[in-house]
Amino acid sequence: MKQPQRAAPKKLDYPEETSGSRLAAKARKLASKLTPEEEAEHFRRGMAMIYGSQPKEITGAGH
């Protein structure tokens, strides 16, 4: 039996660059200059912002 042909997926109209993508690129550029200790501190602070308190134990950056 012959399979029905699927229509090609519709191409979505996304902009090449947005203010968010520019901000993310800037953040990645700045983050690449951090030492491992600074990176771990930023990770710890980010987790505190997400979860609303300081972690009870010191954890690594997760990578």
PDBQT receptor file of N, H, CA, C and O in Angstrom, charges set to zero:
ATOM      1  N   MET A   1       0.852  -1.178   0.000  1.00  0.00    +0.000 N 
ATOM      2  CA  MET A   1       0.000   0.000   0.000  1.00  0.00    +0.000 C 
ATOM      3  C   MET A   1       0.894   1.236   0.000  1.00  0.00    +0.000 C 
ATOM      4  O   MET A   1       1.922   1.262   0.676  1.00  0.00    +0.000 OA
ATOM      5  N   LYS A   2       0.517   2.223  -0.731  1.00  0.00    +0.000 N 
ATOM      6  H   LYS A   2      -0.318   2.202  -1.281  1.00  0.00    +0.000 HD
ATOM      7  CA  LYS A   2       1.316   3.440  -0.892  1.00  0.00    +0.000 C 
ATOM      8  C   LYS A   2       1.122   4.377   0.307  1.00  0.00    +0.000 C 
ATOM      9  O   LYS A   2      -0.004   4.638   0.731  1.00  0.00    +0.000 OA
ATOM     10  N   GLN A   3       2.249   4.879   0.847  1.00  0.00    +0.000 N 
ATOM     11  H   GLN A   3       3.164   4.667   0.503  1.00  0.00    +0.000 HD
ATOM     12  CA  GLN A   3       2.195   5.815   1.980  1.00  0.00    +0.000 C 
ATOM     13  C   GLN A   3       1.784   7.198   1.491  1.00  0.00    +0.000 C 
ATOM     14  O   GLN A   3       2.253   7.637   0.441  1.00  0.00    +0.000 OA
ATOM     15  N   PRO A   4       0.914   7.899   2.230  1.00  0.00    +0.000 N 
ATOM     16  CA  PRO A   4       0.576   9.267   1.825  1.00  0.00    +0.000 C 
ATOM     17  C   PRO A   4       1.784  10.180   2.018  1.00  0.00    +0.000 C 
ATOM     18  O   PRO A   4       2.535  10.040   2.983  1.00  0.00    +0.000 OA
ATOM     19  N   GLN A   5       1.956  11.104   1.096  1.00  0.00    +0.000 N 
ATOM     20  H   GLN A   5       1.346  11.218   0.312  1.00  0.00    +0.000 HD
ATOM     21  CA  GLN A   5       3.078  12.033   1.195  1.00  0.00    +0.000 C 
ATOM     22  C   GLN A   5       2.761  13.116   2.210  1.00  0.00    +0.000 C 
ATOM     23  O   GLN A   5       1.647  13.635   2.286  1.00  0.00    +0.000 OA
ATOM     24  N   ARG A   6       3.802  13.439   2.998  1.00  0.00    +0.000 N 
ATOM     25  H   ARG A   6       4.707  13.018   2.936  1.00  0.00    +0.000 HD
ATOM     26  CA  ARG A   6       3.637  14.515   3.976  1.00  0.00    +0.000 C 
ATOM     27  C   ARG A   6       3.999  15.841   3.322  1.00  0.00    +0.000 C 
ATOM     28  O   ARG A   6       4.907  15.923   2.495  1.00  0.00    +0.000 OA
ATOM     29  N   ALA A   7       3.288  16.842   3.700  1.00  0.00    +0.000 N 
ATOM     30  H   ALA A   7       2.549  16.776   4.372  1.00  0.00    +0.000 HD
ATOM     31  CA  ALA A   7       3.596  18.181   3.185  1.00  0.00    +0.000 C 
ATOM     32  C   ALA A   7       4.883  18.674   3.833  1.00  0.00    +0.000 C 
ATOM     33  O   ALA A   7       5.165  18.350   4.986  1.00  0.00    +0.000 OA
ATOM     34  N   ALA A   8       5.641  19.436   3.110  1.00  0.00    +0.000 N 
ATOM     35  H   ALA A   8       5.412  19.698   2.173  1.00  0.00    +0.000 HD
ATOM     36  CA  ALA A   8       6.883  19.991   3.655  1.00  0.00    +0.000 C 
ATOM     37  C   ALA A   8       6.541  20.895   4.834  1.00  0.00    +0.000 C 
ATOM     38  O   ALA A   8       5.561  21.639   4.779  1.00  0.00    +0.000 OA
ATOM     39  N   PRO A   9       7.344  20.838   5.906  1.00  0.00    +0.000 N 
ATOM     40  CA  PRO A   9       7.042  21.693   7.054  1.00  0.00    +0.000 C 
ATOM     41  C   PRO A   9       7.099  23.166   6.665  1.00  0.00    +0.000 C 
ATOM     42  O   PRO A   9       7.954  23.590   5.889  1.00  0.00    +0.000 OA
ATOM     43  N   LYS A  10       6.193  23.912   7.209  1.00  0.00    +0.000 N 
ATOM     44  H   LYS A  10       5.498  23.568   7.840  1.00  0.00    +0.000 HD
ATOM     45  CA  LYS A  10       6.116  25.339   6.910  1.00  0.00    +0.000 C 
ATOM     46  C   LYS A  10       7.333  26.049   7.495  1.00  0.00    +0.000 C 
ATOM     47  O   LYS A  10       7.650  25.877   8.672  1.00  0.00    +0.000 OA
ATOM     48  N   LYS A  11       8.007  26.837   6.681  1.00  0.00    +0.000 N 
ATOM     49  H   LYS A  11       7.749  26.976   5.724  1.00  0.00    +0.000 HD
ATOM     50  CA  LYS A  11       9.170  27.572   7.155  1.00  0.00    +0.000 C 
ATOM     51  C   LYS A  11       8.675  28.722   8.016  1.00  0.00    +0.000 C 
ATOM     52  O   LYS A  11       7.889  29.561   7.576  1.00  0.00    +0.000 OA
ATOM     53  N   LEU A  12       9.160  28.740   9.264  1.00  0.00    +0.000 N 
ATOM     54  H   LEU A  12       9.799  28.058   9.621  1.00  0.00    +0.000 HD
ATOM     55  CA  LEU A  12       8.761  29.792  10.183  1.00  0.00    +0.000 C 
ATOM     56  C   LEU A  12       9.590  31.041   9.918  1.00  0.00    +0.000 C 
ATOM     57  O   LEU A  12      10.755  30.954   9.532  1.00  0.00    +0.000 OA
ATOM     58  N   ASP A  13       8.998  32.168  10.122  1.00  0.00    +0.000 N 
ATOM     59  H   ASP A  13       8.052  32.239  10.436  1.00  0.00    +0.000 HD
ATOM     60  CA  ASP A  13       9.653  33.435   9.828  1.00  0.00    +0.000 C 
ATOM     61  C   ASP A  13      10.240  34.018  11.110  1.00  0.00    +0.000 C 
ATOM     62  O   ASP A  13       9.597  34.823  11.784  1.00  0.00    +0.000 OA
ATOM     63  N   TYR A  14      11.463  33.610  11.441  1.00  0.00    +0.000 N 
ATOM     64  H   TYR A  14      11.985  32.957  10.893  1.00  0.00    +0.000 HD
ATOM     65  CA  TYR A  14      12.152  34.111  12.619  1.00  0.00    +0.000 C 
ATOM     66  C   TYR A  14      13.226  35.107  12.194  1.00  0.00    +0.000 C 
ATOM     67  O   TYR A  14      13.869  34.921  11.161  1.00  0.00    +0.000 OA
ATOM     68  N   PRO A  15      13.424  36.153  12.976  1.00  0.00    +0.000 N 
ATOM     69  CA  PRO A  15      14.496  37.093  12.638  1.00  0.00    +0.000 C 
ATOM     70  C   PRO A  15      15.867  36.461  12.875  1.00  0.00    +0.000 C 
ATOM     71  O   PRO A  15      16.023  35.614  13.754  1.00  0.00    +0.000 OA
ATOM     72  N   GLU A  16      16.852  36.875  12.090  1.00  0.00    +0.000 N 
ATOM     73  H   GLU A  16      16.725  37.563  11.376  1.00  0.00    +0.000 HD
ATOM     74  CA  GLU A  16      18.212  36.370  12.242  1.00  0.00    +0.000 C 
ATOM     75  C   GLU A  16      18.803  36.791  13.589  1.00  0.00    +0.000 C 
ATOM     76  O   GLU A  16      19.535  36.020  14.210  1.00  0.00    +0.000 OA
ATOM     77  N   GLU A  17      18.495  37.998  14.039  1.00  0.00    +0.000 N 
ATOM     78  H   GLU A  17      17.900  38.624  13.534  1.00  0.00    +0.000 HD
ATOM     79  CA  GLU A  17      19.077  38.522  15.266  1.00  0.00    +0.000 C 
ATOM     80  C   GLU A  17      18.009  39.300  16.034  1.00  0.00    +0.000 C 
ATOM     81  O   GLU A  17      17.205  40.025  15.447  1.00  0.00    +0.000 OA
ATOM     82  N   THR A  18      18.018  39.135  17.350  1.00  0.00    +0.000 N 
ATOM     83  H   THR A  18      18.672  38.547  17.826  1.00  0.00    +0.000 HD
ATOM     84  CA  THR A  18      17.086  39.862  18.204  1.00  0.00    +0.000 C 
ATOM     85  C   THR A  18      17.873  40.496  19.337  1.00  0.00    +0.000 C 
ATOM     86  O   THR A  18      19.065  40.233  19.491  1.00  0.00    +0.000 OA
ATOM     87  N   SER A  19      17.221  41.319  20.122  1.00  0.00    +0.000 N 
ATOM     88  H   SER A  19      16.252  41.533  19.997  1.00  0.00    +0.000 HD
ATOM     89  CA  SER A  19      17.911  41.916  21.272  1.00  0.00    +0.000 C 
ATOM     90  C   SER A  19      18.314  40.832  22.266  1.00  0.00    +0.000 C 
ATOM     91  O   SER A  19      19.356  40.946  22.913  1.00  0.00    +0.000 OA
ATOM     92  N   GLY A  20      17.505  39.784  22.397  1.00  0.00    +0.000 N 
ATOM     93  H   GLY A  20      16.659  39.691  21.872  1.00  0.00    +0.000 HD
ATOM     94  CA  GLY A  20      17.836  38.675  23.292  1.00  0.00    +0.000 C 
ATOM     95  C   GLY A  20      19.047  37.888  22.810  1.00  0.00    +0.000 C 
ATOM     96  O   GLY A  20      19.890  37.487  23.613  1.00  0.00    +0.000 OA
ATOM     97  N   SER A  21      19.138  37.666  21.490  1.00  0.00    +0.000 N 
ATOM     98  H   SER A  21      18.454  37.992  20.838  1.00  0.00    +0.000 HD
ATOM     99  CA  SER A  21      20.289  36.919  20.976  1.00  0.00    +0.000 C 
ATOM    100  C   SER A  21      21.566  37.736  21.100  1.00  0.00    +0.000 C 
ATOM    101  O   SER A  21      22.638  37.179  21.337  1.00  0.00    +0.000 OA
ATOM    102  N   ARG A  22      21.464  39.050  20.944  1.00  0.00    +0.000 N 
ATOM    103  H   ARG A  22      20.594  39.503  20.751  1.00  0.00    +0.000 HD
ATOM    104  CA  ARG A  22      22.643  39.911  21.128  1.00  0.00    +0.000 C 
ATOM    105  C   ARG A  22      23.070  39.917  22.586  1.00  0.00    +0.000 C 
ATOM    106  O   ARG A  22      24.265  39.866  22.880  1.00  0.00    +0.000 OA
ATOM    107  N   LEU A  23      22.115  39.979  23.500  1.00  0.00    +0.000 N 
ATOM    108  H   LEU A  23      21.145  40.020  23.261  1.00  0.00    +0.000 HD
ATOM    109  CA  LEU A  23      22.420  39.959  24.934  1.00  0.00    +0.000 C 
ATOM    110  C   LEU A  23      23.044  38.621  25.334  1.00  0.00    +0.000 C 
ATOM    111  O   LEU A  23      23.991  38.589  26.119  1.00  0.00    +0.000 OA
ATOM    112  N   ALA A  24      22.519  37.522  24.800  1.00  0.00    +0.000 N 
ATOM    113  H   ALA A  24      21.750  37.547  24.163  1.00  0.00    +0.000 HD
ATOM    114  CA  ALA A  24      23.068  36.199  25.107  1.00  0.00    +0.000 C 
ATOM    115  C   ALA A  24      24.501  36.070  24.593  1.00  0.00    +0.000 C 
ATOM    116  O   ALA A  24      25.347  35.488  25.271  1.00  0.00    +0.000 OA
ATOM    117  N   ALA A  25      24.782  36.602  23.410  1.00  0.00    +0.000 N 
ATOM    118  H   ALA A  25      24.095  37.075  22.859  1.00  0.00    +0.000 HD
ATOM    119  CA  ALA A  25      26.140  36.557  22.864  1.00  0.00    +0.000 C 
ATOM    120  C   ALA A  25      27.100  37.360  23.736  1.00  0.00    +0.000 C 
ATOM    121  O   ALA A  25      28.234  36.944  23.974  1.00  0.00    +0.000 OA
ATOM    122  N   LYS A  26      26.640  38.498  24.202  1.00  0.00    +0.000 N 
ATOM    123  H   LYS A  26      25.719  38.836  24.009  1.00  0.00    +0.000 HD
ATOM    124  CA  LYS A  26      27.468  39.328  25.082  1.00  0.00    +0.000 C 
ATOM    125  C   LYS A  26      27.736  38.603  26.405  1.00  0.00    +0.000 C 
ATOM    126  O   LYS A  26      28.858  38.632  26.912  1.00  0.00    +0.000 OA
ATOM    127  N   ALA A  27      26.719  37.960  26.957  1.00  0.00    +0.000 N 
ATOM    128  H   ALA A  27      25.808  37.937  26.544  1.00  0.00    +0.000 HD
ATOM    129  CA  ALA A  27      26.876  37.223  28.212  1.00  0.00    +0.000 C 
ATOM    130  C   ALA A  27      27.846  36.062  28.040  1.00  0.00    +0.000 C 
ATOM    131  O   ALA A  27      28.678  35.824  28.916  1.00  0.00    +0.000 OA
ATOM    132  N   ARG A  28      27.756  35.327  26.916  1.00  0.00    +0.000 N 
ATOM    133  H   ARG A  28      27.080  35.520  26.205  1.00  0.00    +0.000 HD
ATOM    134  CA  ARG A  28      28.683  34.227  26.660  1.00  0.00    +0.000 C 
ATOM    135  C   ARG A  28      30.117  34.730  26.529  1.00  0.00    +0.000 C 
ATOM    136  O   ARG A  28      31.052  34.092  27.015  1.00  0.00    +0.000 OA
ATOM    137  N   LYS A  29      30.286  35.877  25.870  1.00  0.00    +0.000 N 
ATOM    138  H   LYS A  29      29.526  36.394  25.476  1.00  0.00    +0.000 HD
ATOM    139  CA  LYS A  29      31.619  36.449  25.697  1.00  0.00    +0.000 C 
ATOM    140  C   LYS A  29      32.220  36.835  27.045  1.00  0.00    +0.000 C 
ATOM    141  O   LYS A  29      33.394  36.568  27.303  1.00  0.00    +0.000 OA
ATOM    142  N   LEU A  30      31.425  37.457  27.900  1.00  0.00    +0.000 N 
ATOM    143  H   LEU A  30      30.471  37.674  27.691  1.00  0.00    +0.000 HD
ATOM    144  CA  LEU A  30      31.907  37.847  29.227  1.00  0.00    +0.000 C 
ATOM    145  C   LEU A  30      32.166  36.618  30.100  1.00  0.00    +0.000 C 
ATOM    146  O   LEU A  30      33.142  36.580  30.850  1.00  0.00    +0.000 OA
ATOM    147  N   ALA A  31      31.300  35.626  30.002  1.00  0.00    +0.000 N 
ATOM    148  H   ALA A  31      30.507  35.657  29.393  1.00  0.00    +0.000 HD
ATOM    149  CA  ALA A  31      31.441  34.424  30.833  1.00  0.00    +0.000 C 
ATOM    150  C   ALA A  31      32.670  33.607  30.454  1.00  0.00    +0.000 C 
ATOM    151  O   ALA A  31      33.239  32.916  31.299  1.00  0.00    +0.000 OA
ATOM    152  N   SER A  32      33.079  33.677  29.204  1.00  0.00    +0.000 N 
ATOM    153  H   SER A  32      32.617  34.238  28.518  1.00  0.00    +0.000 HD
ATOM    154  CA  SER A  32      34.242  32.892  28.783  1.00  0.00    +0.000 C 
ATOM    155  C   SER A  32      35.536  33.394  29.413  1.00  0.00    +0.000 C 
ATOM    156  O   SER A  32      36.550  32.695  29.400  1.00  0.00    +0.000 OA
ATOM    157  N   LYS A  33      35.503  34.599  29.959  1.00  0.00    +0.000 N 
ATOM    158  H   LYS A  33      34.680  35.167  29.969  1.00  0.00    +0.000 HD
ATOM    159  CA  LYS A  33      36.693  35.184  30.588  1.00  0.00    +0.000 C 
ATOM    160  C   LYS A  33      36.773  34.902  32.087  1.00  0.00    +0.000 C 
ATOM    161  O   LYS A  33      37.743  35.299  32.733  1.00  0.00    +0.000 OA
ATOM    162  N   LEU A  34      35.769  34.222  32.654  1.00  0.00    +0.000 N 
ATOM    163  H   LEU A  34      34.981  33.900  32.129  1.00  0.00    +0.000 HD
ATOM    164  CA  LEU A  34      35.750  33.960  34.086  1.00  0.00    +0.000 C 
ATOM    165  C   LEU A  34      36.697  32.820  34.455  1.00  0.00    +0.000 C 
ATOM    166  O   LEU A  34      36.907  31.886  33.681  1.00  0.00    +0.000 OA
ATOM    167  N   THR A  35      37.256  32.923  35.650  1.00  0.00    +0.000 N 
ATOM    168  H   THR A  35      37.085  33.682  36.278  1.00  0.00    +0.000 HD
ATOM    169  CA  THR A  35      38.041  31.814  36.187  1.00  0.00    +0.000 C 
ATOM    170  C   THR A  35      37.066  30.748  36.681  1.00  0.00    +0.000 C 
ATOM    171  O   THR A  35      35.886  31.044  36.867  1.00  0.00    +0.000 OA
ATOM    172  N   PRO A  36      37.528  29.518  36.898  1.00  0.00    +0.000 N 
ATOM    173  CA  PRO A  36      36.621  28.484  37.425  1.00  0.00    +0.000 C 
ATOM    174  C   PRO A  36      35.990  28.883  38.761  1.00  0.00    +0.000 C 
ATOM    175  O   PRO A  36      34.830  28.558  39.012  1.00  0.00    +0.000 OA
ATOM    176  N   GLU A  37      36.730  29.574  39.610  1.00  0.00    +0.000 N 
ATOM    177  H   GLU A  37      37.673  29.838  39.405  1.00  0.00    +0.000 HD
ATOM    178  CA  GLU A  37      36.180  30.006  40.900  1.00  0.00    +0.000 C 
ATOM    179  C   GLU A  37      35.074  31.046  40.695  1.00  0.00    +0.000 C 
ATOM    180  O   GLU A  37      34.033  30.984  41.349  1.00  0.00    +0.000 OA
ATOM    181  N   GLU A  38      35.301  32.001  39.785  1.00  0.00    +0.000 N 
ATOM    182  H   GLU A  38      36.146  32.051  39.253  1.00  0.00    +0.000 HD
ATOM    183  CA  GLU A  38      34.288  33.020  39.511  1.00  0.00    +0.000 C 
ATOM    184  C   GLU A  38      33.047  32.375  38.883  1.00  0.00    +0.000 C 
ATOM    185  O   GLU A  38      31.918  32.746  39.204  1.00  0.00    +0.000 OA
ATOM    186  N   GLU A  39      33.267  31.416  37.995  1.00  0.00    +0.000 N 
ATOM    187  H   GLU A  39      34.184  31.115  37.735  1.00  0.00    +0.000 HD
ATOM    188  CA  GLU A  39      32.150  30.724  37.361  1.00  0.00    +0.000 C 
ATOM    189  C   GLU A  39      31.313  29.987  38.408  1.00  0.00    +0.000 C 
ATOM    190  O   GLU A  39      30.084  30.029  38.365  1.00  0.00    +0.000 OA
ATOM    191  N   ALA A  40      31.980  29.312  39.345  1.00  0.00    +0.000 N 
ATOM    192  H   ALA A  40      32.979  29.278  39.379  1.00  0.00    +0.000 HD
ATOM    193  CA  ALA A  40      31.276  28.587  40.399  1.00  0.00    +0.000 C 
ATOM    194  C   ALA A  40      30.475  29.553  41.277  1.00  0.00    +0.000 C 
ATOM    195  O   ALA A  40      29.355  29.240  41.680  1.00  0.00    +0.000 OA
ATOM    196  N   GLU A  41      31.037  30.709  41.569  1.00  0.00    +0.000 N 
ATOM    197  H   GLU A  41      31.946  30.963  41.241  1.00  0.00    +0.000 HD
ATOM    198  CA  GLU A  41      30.335  31.700  42.389  1.00  0.00    +0.000 C 
ATOM    199  C   GLU A  41      29.094  32.223  41.667  1.00  0.00    +0.000 C 
ATOM    200  O   GLU A  41      28.037  32.362  42.283  1.00  0.00    +0.000 OA
ATOM    201  N   HIS A  42      29.208  32.512  40.374  1.00  0.00    +0.000 N 
ATOM    202  H   HIS A  42      30.067  32.399  39.874  1.00  0.00    +0.000 HD
ATOM    203  CA  HIS A  42      28.046  32.973  39.604  1.00  0.00    +0.000 C 
ATOM    204  C   HIS A  42      26.979  31.879  39.539  1.00  0.00    +0.000 C 
ATOM    205  O   HIS A  42      25.785  32.163  39.633  1.00  0.00    +0.000 OA
ATOM    206  N   PHE A  43      27.412  30.637  39.378  1.00  0.00    +0.000 N 
ATOM    207  H   PHE A  43      28.382  30.405  39.300  1.00  0.00    +0.000 HD
ATOM    208  CA  PHE A  43      26.463  29.516  39.364  1.00  0.00    +0.000 C 
ATOM    209  C   PHE A  43      25.725  29.437  40.695  1.00  0.00    +0.000 C 
ATOM    210  O   PHE A  43      24.504  29.285  40.727  1.00  0.00    +0.000 OA
ATOM    211  N   ARG A  44      26.478  29.542  41.802  1.00  0.00    +0.000 N 
ATOM    212  H   ARG A  44      27.470  29.666  41.777  1.00  0.00    +0.000 HD
ATOM    213  CA  ARG A  44      25.870  29.472  43.131  1.00  0.00    +0.000 C 
ATOM    214  C   ARG A  44      24.860  30.596  43.322  1.00  0.00    +0.000 C 
ATOM    215  O   ARG A  44      23.767  30.371  43.841  1.00  0.00    +0.000 OA
ATOM    216  N   ARG A  45      25.224  31.802  42.904  1.00  0.00    +0.000 N 
ATOM    217  H   ARG A  45      26.113  31.985  42.483  1.00  0.00    +0.000 HD
ATOM    218  CA  ARG A  45      24.296  32.933  43.030  1.00  0.00    +0.000 C 
ATOM    219  C   ARG A  45      23.064  32.755  42.151  1.00  0.00    +0.000 C 
ATOM    220  O   ARG A  45      21.954  33.101  42.555  1.00  0.00    +0.000 OA
ATOM    221  N   GLY A  46      23.258  32.220  40.958  1.00  0.00    +0.000 N 
ATOM    222  H   GLY A  46      24.159  31.939  40.630  1.00  0.00    +0.000 HD
ATOM    223  CA  GLY A  46      22.123  31.967  40.070  1.00  0.00    +0.000 C 
ATOM    224  C   GLY A  46      21.156  30.966  40.664  1.00  0.00    +0.000 C 
ATOM    225  O   GLY A  46      19.941  31.154  40.598  1.00  0.00    +0.000 OA
ATOM    226  N   MET A  47      21.691  29.900  41.247  1.00  0.00    +0.000 N 
ATOM    227  H   MET A  47      22.678  29.747  41.301  1.00  0.00    +0.000 HD
ATOM    228  CA  MET A  47      20.837  28.899  41.889  1.00  0.00    +0.000 C 
ATOM    229  C   MET A  47      20.097  29.514  43.077  1.00  0.00    +0.000 C 
ATOM    230  O   MET A  47      18.937  29.187  43.326  1.00  0.00    +0.000 OA
ATOM    231  N   ALA A  48      20.768  30.403  43.809  1.00  0.00    +0.000 N 
ATOM    232  H   ALA A  48      21.710  30.669  43.606  1.00  0.00    +0.000 HD
ATOM    233  CA  ALA A  48      20.106  31.072  44.930  1.00  0.00    +0.000 C 
ATOM    234  C   ALA A  48      18.973  31.961  44.421  1.00  0.00    +0.000 C 
ATOM    235  O   ALA A  48      17.923  32.054  45.057  1.00  0.00    +0.000 OA
ATOM    236  N   MET A  49      19.184  32.615  43.273  1.00  0.00    +0.000 N 
ATOM    237  H   MET A  49      20.037  32.540  42.756  1.00  0.00    +0.000 HD
ATOM    238  CA  MET A  49      18.121  33.459  42.702  1.00  0.00    +0.000 C 
ATOM    239  C   MET A  49      16.939  32.599  42.258  1.00  0.00    +0.000 C 
ATOM    240  O   MET A  49      15.785  32.973  42.465  1.00  0.00    +0.000 OA
ATOM    241  N   ILE A  50      17.226  31.453  41.649  1.00  0.00    +0.000 N 
ATOM    242  H   ILE A  50      18.164  31.150  41.481  1.00  0.00    +0.000 HD
ATOM    243  CA  ILE A  50      16.159  30.586  41.149  1.00  0.00    +0.000 C 
ATOM    244  C   ILE A  50      15.380  29.961  42.300  1.00  0.00    +0.000 C 
ATOM    245  O   ILE A  50      14.149  29.968  42.299  1.00  0.00    +0.000 OA
ATOM    246  N   TYR A  51      16.093  29.425  43.275  1.00  0.00    +0.000 N 
ATOM    247  H   TYR A  51      17.093  29.419  43.276  1.00  0.00    +0.000 HD
ATOM    248  CA  TYR A  51      15.447  28.683  44.357  1.00  0.00    +0.000 C 
ATOM    249  C   TYR A  51      15.139  29.534  45.584  1.00  0.00    +0.000 C 
ATOM    250  O   TYR A  51      14.482  29.060  46.511  1.00  0.00    +0.000 OA
ATOM    251  N   GLY A  52      15.601  30.780  45.604  1.00  0.00    +0.000 N 
ATOM    252  H   GLY A  52      16.135  31.165  44.851  1.00  0.00    +0.000 HD
ATOM    253  CA  GLY A  52      15.194  31.711  46.634  1.00  0.00    +0.000 C 
ATOM    254  C   GLY A  52      15.947  31.648  47.943  1.00  0.00    +0.000 C 
ATOM    255  O   GLY A  52      15.537  32.316  48.893  1.00  0.00    +0.000 OA
ATOM    256  N   SER A  53      17.018  30.891  48.053  1.00  0.00    +0.000 N 
ATOM    257  H   SER A  53      17.350  30.349  47.281  1.00  0.00    +0.000 HD
ATOM    258  CA  SER A  53      17.791  30.861  49.289  1.00  0.00    +0.000 C 
ATOM    259  C   SER A  53      19.200  30.395  48.982  1.00  0.00    +0.000 C 
ATOM    260  O   SER A  53      19.498  29.961  47.869  1.00  0.00    +0.000 OA
ATOM    261  N   GLN A  54      20.052  30.490  49.969  1.00  0.00    +0.000 N 
ATOM    262  H   GLN A  54      19.809  30.843  50.873  1.00  0.00    +0.000 HD
ATOM    263  CA  GLN A  54      21.418  30.017  49.827  1.00  0.00    +0.000 C 
ATOM    264  C   GLN A  54      21.445  28.497  49.930  1.00  0.00    +0.000 C 
ATOM    265  O   GLN A  54      20.705  27.920  50.726  1.00  0.00    +0.000 OA
ATOM    266  N   PRO A  55      22.291  27.841  49.133  1.00  0.00    +0.000 N 
ATOM    267  CA  PRO A  55      22.361  26.380  49.252  1.00  0.00    +0.000 C 
ATOM    268  C   PRO A  55      22.962  25.971  50.594  1.00  0.00    +0.000 C 
ATOM    269  O   PRO A  55      23.819  26.672  51.133  1.00  0.00    +0.000 OA
ATOM    270  N   LYS A  56      22.517  24.843  51.129  1.00  0.00    +0.000 N 
ATOM    271  H   LYS A  56      21.821  24.274  50.692  1.00  0.00    +0.000 HD
ATOM    272  CA  LYS A  56      22.994  24.376  52.414  1.00  0.00    +0.000 C 
ATOM    273  C   LYS A  56      24.407  23.807  52.330  1.00  0.00    +0.000 C 
ATOM    274  O   LYS A  56      25.145  23.823  53.315  1.00  0.00    +0.000 OA
ATOM    275  N   GLU A  57      24.781  23.307  51.160  1.00  0.00    +0.000 N 
ATOM    276  H   GLU A  57      24.181  23.294  50.360  1.00  0.00    +0.000 HD
ATOM    277  CA  GLU A  57      26.135  22.788  51.004  1.00  0.00    +0.000 C 
ATOM    278  C   GLU A  57      26.731  23.371  49.716  1.00  0.00    +0.000 C 
ATOM    279  O   GLU A  57      25.997  23.775  48.814  1.00  0.00    +0.000 OA
ATOM    280  N   ILE A  58      28.018  23.409  49.644  1.00  0.00    +0.000 N 
ATOM    281  H   ILE A  58      28.614  23.080  50.377  1.00  0.00    +0.000 HD
ATOM    282  CA  ILE A  58      28.691  23.945  48.477  1.00  0.00    +0.000 C 
ATOM    283  C   ILE A  58      28.716  22.862  47.409  1.00  0.00    +0.000 C 
ATOM    284  O   ILE A  58      29.185  21.747  47.640  1.00  0.00    +0.000 OA
ATOM    285  N   THR A  59      28.202  23.215  46.233  1.00  0.00    +0.000 N 
ATOM    286  H   THR A  59      27.821  24.120  46.045  1.00  0.00    +0.000 HD
ATOM    287  CA  THR A  59      28.181  22.267  45.136  1.00  0.00    +0.000 C 
ATOM    288  C   THR A  59      29.002  22.831  43.990  1.00  0.00    +0.000 C 
ATOM    289  O   THR A  59      29.239  24.037  43.922  1.00  0.00    +0.000 OA
ATOM    290  N   GLY A  60      29.431  21.963  43.097  1.00  0.00    +0.000 N 
ATOM    291  H   GLY A  60      29.238  20.983  43.153  1.00  0.00    +0.000 HD
ATOM    292  CA  GLY A  60      30.185  22.391  41.923  1.00  0.00    +0.000 C 
ATOM    293  C   GLY A  60      29.278  23.028  40.904  1.00  0.00    +0.000 C 
ATOM    294  O   GLY A  60      28.060  23.075  41.079  1.00  0.00    +0.000 OA
ATOM    295  N   ALA A  61      29.872  23.515  39.845  1.00  0.00    +0.000 N 
ATOM    296  H   ALA A  61      30.861  23.476  39.703  1.00  0.00    +0.000 HD
ATOM    297  CA  ALA A  61      29.099  24.177  38.798  1.00  0.00    +0.000 C 
ATOM    298  C   ALA A  61      28.304  23.188  37.957  1.00  0.00    +0.000 C 
ATOM    299  O   ALA A  61      27.505  23.598  37.114  1.00  0.00    +0.000 OA
ATOM    300  N   GLY A  62      28.508  21.905  38.170  1.00  0.00    +0.000 N 
ATOM    301  H   GLY A  62      29.157  21.572  38.854  1.00  0.00    +0.000 HD
ATOM    302  CA  GLY A  62      27.701  20.936  37.474  1.00  0.00    +0.000 C 
ATOM    303  C   GLY A  62      28.292  20.490  36.154  1.00  0.00    +0.000 C 
ATOM    304  O   GLY A  62      27.610  19.849  35.356  1.00  0.00    +0.000 OA
ATOM    305  N   HIS A  63      29.552  20.819  35.912  1.00  0.00    +0.000 N 
ATOM    306  H   HIS A  63      30.107  21.340  36.560  1.00  0.00    +0.000 HD
ATOM    307  CA  HIS A  63      30.180  20.329  34.674  1.00  0.00    +0.000 C 
ATOM    308  C   HIS A  63      31.611  20.082  34.859  1.00  0.00    +0.000 C 
ATOM    309  O   HIS A  63      32.292  19.667  33.921  1.00  0.00    +0.000 OA
TER     310      HIS A  63
